[in-house]
Structure formats: structure tokens, C-alpha cells
Amino acid sequence: MAALVYFRKISEDAELVRYEFGDDPDSFSRHLTMDKESRTSSADDGRTDYSFLKASRKINAMREERGQWPDRGMSVS
């Protein structure tokens, strides 16, 4: 069974980047906040589940690859 998660940046300042994410790109149901310095993330609802981990890891991978925080993306496995 495939797992799919979409994400989209909703805000960014000098310290944090906020994303919304979920399995439907037209109706995101959750948010995560990424600390730019440590590159650690936290789920705004406190749930550290598979979808959160997939989104967080993909965001960090794209940041590493492109040198900037992605505006949007998806992860499939």
C-alpha cells in the first residue's frame, strides 16, 4: 500500500517555517513548524505519526538539496 503526503509552506520568518500537510492537496488538515537553525520540526497537534514524519523528512531533504525551504511538495512511499 502506498503512502502519500502533500505539504505547502504557509509562513516563514527568520527562525521558523510553518507548513500545512495532509493526504489531500486541496484540503490540508494539519500543520507543522520547522526550526530553521536546528532543522527540527514539531506537529502543531502533538501527533508524531507517519504522515508527520514523512512530511518533515521530505521538507528537510528538499531544503538540503535546493538550499532553500520548499514552497510545496509531496512524499510517496
C-alpha positions as CSV (number, residue, x, y, z in Angstrom):
1,M,0.0,0.0,0.0
2,A,1.4,3.4,-1.0
3,A,1.6,6.3,1.5
4,L,1.3,9.8,0.1
5,V,1.6,13.1,1.9
6,Y,1.4,16.7,0.5
7,F,2.7,19.9,2.1
8,R,2.7,23.6,1.5
9,K,4.5,26.5,3.2
10,I,2.2,28.9,4.9
11,S,4.6,31.2,6.6
12,E,8.3,31.9,7.2
13,D,10.3,34.2,9.4
14,A,13.9,34.4,10.5
15,E,13.6,31.5,12.9
16,L,10.7,29.3,11.8
17,V,8.9,27.9,8.8
18,R,5.3,26.7,9.1
19,Y,3.7,24.1,6.7
20,E,0.3,22.6,6.3
21,F,0.2,19.0,5.3
22,G,-2.0,16.0,4.7
23,D,-3.1,13.3,2.3
24,D,-5.3,15.7,0.2
25,P,-3.6,18.7,-1.5
26,D,-7.0,20.5,-1.7
27,S,-7.8,20.2,2.0
28,F,-4.8,20.1,4.3
29,S,-5.8,19.0,7.8
30,R,-2.6,19.5,9.9
31,H,0.3,21.9,10.5
32,L,4.0,21.5,11.4
33,T,6.6,24.1,12.5
34,M,10.2,23.7,11.4
35,D,13.0,25.4,13.4
36,K,15.4,26.7,10.7
37,E,18.6,26.6,12.8
38,S,18.2,23.0,14.2
39,R,16.0,21.7,11.3
40,T,13.8,20.0,13.8
41,S,10.1,20.0,13.5
42,S,7.0,19.7,15.7
43,A,3.5,18.8,14.8
44,D,1.2,21.6,16.0
45,D,-1.4,19.0,17.1
46,G,1.3,17.0,19.0
47,R,0.9,13.8,16.9
48,T,4.2,12.5,15.7
49,D,2.8,9.9,13.3
50,Y,3.9,8.5,10.0
51,S,2.4,11.4,7.9
52,F,4.1,14.0,10.1
53,L,7.5,12.2,9.8
54,K,7.2,11.8,6.0
55,A,6.4,15.5,5.5
56,S,9.1,16.6,7.9
57,R,11.8,14.4,6.3
58,K,10.9,15.4,2.8
59,I,10.9,19.1,3.7
60,N,14.4,18.7,5.2
61,A,15.6,16.7,2.2
62,M,14.4,19.3,-0.2
63,R,16.0,22.1,1.9
64,E,19.3,20.3,1.8
65,E,19.0,19.6,-2.0
66,R,17.9,23.1,-3.1
67,G,19.4,25.4,-0.4
68,Q,16.1,26.9,0.5
69,W,12.8,25.9,2.2
70,P,10.4,24.4,-0.3
71,D,7.1,26.2,-1.1
72,R,5.4,22.9,-1.6
73,G,5.9,19.2,-2.3
74,M,4.9,15.7,-1.7
75,S,6.3,12.4,-0.5
76,V,5.4,9.0,-1.8
77,S,6.4,5.6,-0.4
